[in-house]
Amino acid sequence: MKANAIIILKSIIFRFQVLIYYVASVISKFYYPSEKKPLLIIGMETSNLLKLYSKIFKAFSINTNNNPSYSNKYNLDISRFPLAFQPLILAVIFPFLIKKFDSFWYLSRGSFFISNDGRLWEFSILKKHNTQIGTFFLGDDIRSIILSRENAKSLNFDHHSFYLDQNIDNRMIKINDQKSKQYSHAADIHSDHIFSLSVDQISHIKRPVYAVPMPVQRNRFEFNISKWDAVEKINILHCPSYPVLKGTPLINAAIKKLQIEGYDFNFTMLTGVPHAEVLRALDKSHIVLNQFYCFAPGMFGIEALEANCLLFNSASREIEPSLFEGSDEAWVVTYYWQIYDNLKFYLDNFHLAQAKANIGTTWAKTYCSHESVKSYVESIMNIKKI
């Protein structure tokens, strides 16, 4: 009943927004921008990517949700307006922005209209005005739980989709799959280019996808020689956003066994802390334990590589071919049953850790620096050089 009520409410709001849009479109006929600009990005701030993309591509940024982990500023932060006014504002400005920008990029599920069609109508309006559309999916915004579980079973691989909150019942899983179908269908029909991961973010998208570019805030990618020189005690870090889904219980078991066996190291686990604190911890850490029920490293994993840490995670091109070339050498590929063994190996052979970490930092600079991200995306999308 609750889900049906939400669908009905969204349908009512959407129809109201469409009406407002057509009224605003009439007014926008008298709007003549001095020049058309290349790019607008609208998104739900996720992993600081909305801010970073807008900075790298000098794009006009619109944020549609509040993320307490970041204190970013955007050209337009819709989340700062009262909730009741947000749909009205977005519908009013949409026709004016269409006349102002050549390309619209959609990050995660950010959108101007609250609809039940996965942005299908919204994208169709943009196409009628010859506007280029880029969609960037980042995980749960497109991932189908049903397909994730089916794929994991076919691979004989445990996966985070099996460890979702017990309150997520079969009905909610079907709703999730329906949303994946809607967003996939809209992207397939109207997007000029789709950025996602074919396995880690498995969905109903039928077209080829490009790996999601993952720039990081600091953009240094330097070898931290002082951290690795004269190490008195090895620092190991784990920062799970959702501990059960990241494999934290398995990490705790491995850490405990190593401690019982007499290994002496510092183990820190951070969760729910400001982003700045995570970055400070990375600068002091030698080994980072990322996530072990996933097939991609995520933003935290890339930040660990940028900070010249030795990264352990389950991402592998063997399973996720969308990852950039050389990824399996950039970190210690560690499946969930290998955490203890791989960690023990590097504790016993710590003299090998720095060289491996340096390979990871070099790989991350090659594919995740601001400069490389800009070059990579521009090579795919026909946007004006900025």
C-alpha positions as CSV (number, residue, x, y, z in Angstrom):
1,M,0.0,0.0,0.0
2,K,2.8,2.4,0.9
3,A,4.6,1.8,-2.4
4,N,1.4,2.3,-4.4
5,A,0.7,5.5,-2.5
6,I,4.2,6.8,-3.4
7,I,3.7,5.9,-7.1
8,I,0.4,7.8,-7.1
9,L,1.9,10.8,-5.3
10,K,4.8,10.9,-7.8
11,S,2.4,10.7,-10.7
12,I,0.4,13.7,-9.3
13,I,3.5,15.8,-8.8
14,F,4.8,14.9,-12.2
15,R,1.6,16.0,-13.9
16,F,1.8,19.3,-12.0
17,Q,5.4,19.7,-13.0
18,V,4.6,19.1,-16.7
19,L,1.9,21.7,-16.6
20,I,4.3,24.2,-15.0
21,Y,6.9,23.3,-17.6
22,Y,4.6,24.1,-20.6
23,V,3.7,27.4,-19.0
24,A,7.4,28.2,-18.4
25,S,8.1,27.1,-22.0
26,V,5.9,29.9,-23.4
27,I,7.7,32.4,-21.2
28,S,11.1,31.0,-22.2
29,K,10.4,32.0,-25.9
30,F,11.2,35.5,-24.9
31,Y,14.5,34.4,-23.3
32,Y,17.5,34.8,-25.6
33,P,20.8,33.8,-23.9
34,S,23.9,35.7,-25.1
35,E,25.6,32.4,-25.9
36,K,24.9,28.8,-25.4
37,K,27.2,27.1,-22.9
38,P,28.6,23.5,-23.3
39,L,27.5,21.7,-20.2
40,L,25.1,21.3,-17.3
41,I,25.3,18.5,-14.7
42,I,22.4,17.6,-12.5
43,G,22.8,15.0,-9.8
44,M,22.3,13.6,-6.4
45,E,25.7,14.3,-4.8
46,T,27.4,10.9,-4.4
47,S,31.0,10.4,-3.3
48,N,31.7,14.0,-4.1
49,L,31.5,13.3,-7.8
50,L,28.9,16.0,-8.7
51,K,31.3,18.7,-7.4
52,L,34.3,17.1,-9.0
53,Y,32.7,16.6,-12.4
54,S,31.4,20.2,-12.4
55,K,34.9,21.4,-11.5
56,I,36.8,19.3,-14.1
57,F,34.4,20.1,-16.9
58,K,33.6,23.6,-15.8
59,A,29.9,22.7,-15.9
60,F,26.9,24.4,-14.4
61,S,26.0,22.2,-11.4
62,I,22.6,21.5,-9.9
63,N,22.5,19.4,-6.7
64,T,19.1,17.7,-5.9
65,N,19.9,16.2,-2.5
66,N,21.7,17.1,0.7
67,N,24.8,14.9,1.5
68,P,26.0,15.7,5.0
69,S,29.4,14.2,4.3
70,Y,30.4,17.2,2.1
71,S,30.1,20.9,2.5
72,N,30.2,21.7,-1.3
73,K,28.8,24.7,-3.1
74,Y,27.0,24.3,-6.4
75,N,25.7,26.8,-9.0
76,L,22.2,25.8,-7.8
77,D,21.6,23.7,-4.8
78,I,17.9,22.6,-4.9
79,S,18.2,20.7,-1.7
80,R,18.5,24.0,0.2
81,F,14.9,25.0,-0.8
82,P,11.9,23.8,1.1
83,L,10.9,20.3,-0.1
84,A,7.5,21.4,-1.4
85,F,9.0,24.1,-3.6
86,Q,11.8,21.9,-5.2
87,P,9.6,20.3,-8.0
88,L,8.2,23.7,-8.9
89,I,11.6,25.4,-9.2
90,L,13.0,22.5,-11.3
91,A,10.0,22.5,-13.7
92,V,10.2,26.3,-14.1
93,I,13.9,26.5,-14.9
94,F,14.0,23.4,-17.2
95,P,13.0,25.2,-20.5
96,F,15.3,28.1,-19.8
97,L,18.3,25.8,-19.2
98,I,17.5,23.9,-22.4
99,K,18.1,27.1,-24.3
100,K,21.2,27.8,-22.4
101,F,23.2,24.6,-22.5
102,D,24.2,22.1,-25.3
103,S,24.6,19.1,-23.1
104,F,22.8,17.7,-20.0
105,W,24.6,15.2,-17.9
106,Y,22.7,13.2,-15.3
107,L,24.6,11.9,-12.3
108,S,23.0,9.0,-10.4
109,R,19.2,9.6,-10.3
110,G,19.3,13.4,-10.4
111,S,16.4,14.8,-12.5
112,F,14.3,17.8,-13.0
113,F,11.0,15.9,-12.9
114,I,9.6,13.5,-10.3
115,S,8.2,10.7,-12.4
116,N,7.7,7.0,-12.5
117,D,9.3,6.5,-15.9
118,G,13.0,6.6,-15.1
119,R,13.4,10.1,-16.8
120,L,11.9,8.9,-20.1
121,W,9.7,11.9,-20.7
122,E,12.4,14.3,-19.5
123,F,15.0,12.9,-21.8
124,S,12.5,12.9,-24.8
125,I,12.0,16.7,-24.3
126,L,15.8,17.2,-24.4
127,K,16.0,15.2,-27.6
128,K,13.3,17.3,-29.2
129,H,15.7,20.3,-28.6
130,N,18.7,18.4,-30.0
131,T,20.4,18.4,-26.5
132,Q,23.1,15.8,-25.9
133,I,22.5,13.5,-22.9
134,G,25.1,11.7,-20.8
135,T,24.1,9.4,-18.0
136,F,26.4,8.4,-15.2
137,F,25.3,5.6,-13.0
138,L,27.1,5.0,-9.7
139,G,25.7,1.8,-8.2
140,D,22.4,1.3,-6.5
141,D,20.8,3.9,-8.7
142,I,20.8,1.4,-11.6
143,R,21.8,-2.0,-10.1
144,S,19.2,-4.7,-10.1
145,I,19.2,-6.8,-7.0
146,I,17.5,-9.7,-8.9
147,L,20.1,-9.7,-11.6
148,S,23.0,-9.2,-9.1
149,R,21.9,-12.3,-7.2
150,E,21.5,-14.4,-10.4
151,N,24.9,-13.3,-11.7
152,A,26.6,-14.0,-8.3
153,K,25.1,-17.5,-8.3
154,S,26.3,-18.2,-11.8
155,L,29.8,-17.1,-10.7
156,N,29.5,-19.1,-7.5
157,F,30.5,-15.9,-5.7
158,D,29.0,-14.5,-2.5
159,H,27.8,-10.9,-3.1
160,H,26.5,-8.0,-1.0
161,S,23.0,-8.3,-2.6
162,F,22.6,-11.4,-0.4
163,Y,23.2,-9.3,2.8
164,L,20.7,-6.5,2.4
165,D,18.7,-5.4,5.3
166,Q,16.2,-8.0,6.4
167,N,13.4,-5.4,6.0
168,I,13.9,-5.6,2.3
169,D,11.4,-8.2,1.2
170,N,10.6,-9.7,-2.2
171,R,8.1,-7.0,-3.0
172,M,10.8,-4.3,-2.5
173,I,13.3,-6.3,-4.5
174,K,10.8,-6.4,-7.4
175,I,10.2,-2.6,-7.1
176,N,14.0,-2.2,-7.3
177,D,14.1,-4.3,-10.4
178,Q,11.3,-2.3,-12.0
179,K,13.2,1.0,-11.3
180,S,16.3,-0.5,-12.9
181,K,14.2,-1.4,-15.9
182,Q,12.8,2.1,-16.1
183,Y,16.1,3.9,-15.8
184,S,17.8,1.4,-18.2
185,H,15.1,1.8,-20.8
186,A,15.2,5.7,-20.7
187,A,19.0,5.6,-21.0
188,D,19.0,3.0,-23.8
189,I,16.6,5.1,-25.9
190,H,17.8,8.6,-25.4
191,S,21.3,8.8,-23.9
192,D,24.1,9.6,-26.2
193,H,26.5,7.8,-23.9
194,I,26.0,5.7,-20.8
195,F,28.6,5.4,-18.1
196,S,28.2,2.4,-15.7
197,L,29.8,-1.0,-14.9
198,S,28.4,-4.0,-16.8
199,V,28.8,-6.5,-13.9
200,D,29.2,-4.7,-10.6
201,Q,26.2,-2.5,-11.5
202,I,24.4,-5.1,-13.5
203,S,21.1,-3.7,-14.8
204,H,18.7,-3.9,-17.8
205,I,20.8,-1.6,-19.9
206,K,21.2,-3.2,-23.3
207,R,23.6,-0.8,-24.9
208,P,27.4,-0.9,-24.4
209,V,28.5,1.1,-21.3
210,Y,31.7,3.0,-20.5
211,A,33.6,2.7,-17.2
212,V,32.5,5.4,-14.8
213,P,35.4,7.9,-14.3
214,M,36.3,8.3,-10.6
215,P,38.3,11.5,-9.9
216,V,39.2,12.2,-6.3
217,Q,39.2,15.4,-4.4
218,R,42.9,16.0,-3.8
219,N,44.3,14.8,-7.2
220,R,47.9,14.4,-5.9
221,F,48.8,10.8,-6.7
222,E,52.2,11.1,-5.1
223,F,54.5,8.4,-3.6
224,N,54.4,9.0,0.1
225,I,58.0,8.1,0.8
226,S,58.0,9.3,4.4
227,K,55.1,7.1,5.3
228,W,56.9,4.0,4.1
229,D,60.4,4.9,5.5
230,A,61.4,3.3,8.8
231,V,57.9,1.9,9.6
232,E,57.7,1.2,13.4
233,K,54.3,-0.4,13.2
234,I,52.1,-1.2,10.2
235,N,48.9,0.8,10.0
236,I,45.8,-1.0,8.6
237,L,42.6,0.9,7.8
238,H,39.0,-0.1,7.0
239,C,36.3,2.5,6.4
240,P,33.0,0.7,5.7
241,S,29.9,2.7,4.8
242,Y,27.7,-0.4,5.3
243,P,29.8,-2.9,7.3
244,V,27.9,-6.1,6.5
245,L,27.8,-5.3,2.8
246,K,31.5,-4.5,2.7
247,G,32.6,-7.8,4.4
248,T,33.6,-6.2,7.7
249,P,32.8,-9.3,9.8
250,L,35.2,-11.3,7.6
251,I,37.8,-8.6,8.1
252,N,37.4,-8.6,11.8
253,A,37.8,-12.3,11.9
254,A,41.0,-12.1,9.9
255,I,42.4,-9.3,12.0
256,K,41.6,-11.2,15.2
257,K,43.3,-14.4,14.0
258,L,46.4,-12.5,13.0
259,Q,46.5,-10.8,16.4
260,I,46.2,-14.1,18.2
261,E,49.1,-15.5,16.1
262,G,51.2,-12.6,17.4
263,Y,51.2,-10.1,14.5
264,D,51.7,-6.6,15.8
265,F,50.0,-3.8,13.9
266,N,47.6,-1.0,14.3
267,F,44.1,-1.6,13.0
268,T,41.6,1.3,12.6
269,M,38.0,1.1,11.5
270,L,36.2,4.3,10.7
271,T,32.5,4.6,9.9
272,G,30.2,7.6,9.8
273,V,33.0,10.2,10.1
274,P,33.6,13.3,8.0
275,H,35.4,12.9,4.7
276,A,38.3,15.0,5.9
277,E,39.0,12.5,8.7
278,V,39.1,9.6,6.3
279,L,41.6,11.4,4.1
280,R,43.9,12.0,7.2
281,A,43.7,8.4,8.1
282,L,44.6,7.3,4.6
283,D,47.7,9.5,4.7
284,K,48.9,7.5,7.7
285,S,47.9,4.0,6.6
286,H,50.0,1.5,4.8
287,I,47.3,-1.2,4.0
288,V,43.7,-0.4,3.3
289,L,41.0,-3.1,3.4
290,N,38.2,-2.0,1.1
291,Q,35.2,-4.1,0.2
292,F,35.0,-7.8,-0.5
293,Y,31.5,-8.5,-1.8
294,C,31.8,-6.2,-4.8
295,F,33.4,-6.2,-8.2
296,A,34.7,-2.6,-8.3
297,P,36.8,-0.5,-5.9
298,G,34.5,2.4,-5.4
299,M,35.5,5.9,-4.4
300,F,37.2,5.0,-1.2
301,G,39.3,2.5,-3.0
302,I,40.5,5.1,-5.5
303,E,41.2,7.5,-2.6
304,A,43.4,4.8,-1.0
305,L,45.4,4.4,-4.2
306,E,45.8,8.2,-4.5
307,A,47.1,8.3,-0.9
308,N,49.7,5.6,-1.8
309,C,48.2,2.8,0.2
310,L,48.4,-0.9,-0.5
311,L,44.7,-1.7,-1.4
312,F,43.0,-5.0,-0.8
313,N,39.6,-5.6,-2.4
314,S,37.6,-8.1,-4.5
315,A,37.5,-6.0,-7.7
316,S,38.9,-7.9,-10.6
317,R,38.8,-7.6,-14.4
318,E,38.3,-11.4,-14.5
319,I,34.8,-10.7,-13.2
320,E,34.3,-7.0,-14.1
321,P,35.7,-6.5,-17.6
322,S,34.6,-2.8,-17.6
323,L,37.5,-1.9,-15.2
324,F,40.4,0.0,-16.7
325,E,43.3,-2.0,-18.0
326,G,45.9,-2.9,-15.4
327,S,43.5,-2.8,-12.5
328,D,44.4,-6.3,-11.3
329,E,48.0,-5.2,-10.8
330,A,47.0,-1.9,-9.1
331,W,45.8,-3.6,-5.9
332,V,45.8,-7.0,-4.2
333,V,42.8,-8.8,-5.7
334,T,41.3,-10.4,-2.6
335,Y,38.1,-12.5,-2.7
336,Y,36.2,-12.7,0.5
337,W,37.8,-16.1,1.4
338,Q,41.3,-14.8,0.9
339,I,41.4,-11.8,3.3
340,Y,43.4,-13.6,6.0
341,D,45.8,-15.3,3.6
342,N,46.6,-12.2,1.6
343,L,47.0,-10.0,4.6
344,K,49.2,-12.5,6.3
345,F,51.4,-12.7,3.1
346,Y,52.0,-8.9,3.1
347,L,52.6,-8.8,6.8
348,D,55.2,-11.5,6.4
349,N,56.6,-9.8,3.3
350,F,56.1,-6.2,4.1
351,H,59.2,-5.2,2.0
352,L,57.0,-5.9,-1.1
353,A,54.2,-3.6,0.0
354,Q,55.6,-0.2,-1.0
355,A,56.4,-1.2,-4.6
356,K,52.9,-2.7,-5.0
357,A,51.3,0.5,-3.5
358,N,53.4,2.6,-6.0
359,I,51.9,0.6,-8.9
360,G,48.5,1.3,-7.6
361,T,49.1,5.0,-7.3
362,T,50.5,5.2,-10.8
363,W,47.5,3.3,-12.2
364,A,45.1,5.6,-10.3
365,K,46.9,8.7,-11.7
366,T,46.7,7.3,-15.2
367,Y,42.9,6.7,-15.1
368,C,41.5,8.8,-12.2
369,S,43.4,12.1,-12.1
370,H,41.3,15.2,-13.1
371,E,43.3,15.5,-16.3
372,S,42.9,11.9,-17.3
373,V,39.2,11.9,-16.5
374,K,38.7,15.0,-18.6
375,S,40.6,13.5,-21.5
376,Y,38.8,10.1,-21.2
377,V,35.3,11.6,-21.2
378,E,36.0,14.1,-23.9
379,S,37.3,11.2,-26.1
380,I,33.9,9.5,-25.8
381,M,31.5,12.4,-25.8
382,N,31.5,15.0,-28.5
383,I,31.5,18.0,-26.2
384,K,33.0,21.4,-26.8
385,K,36.5,21.7,-25.5
386,I,36.5,23.9,-22.4
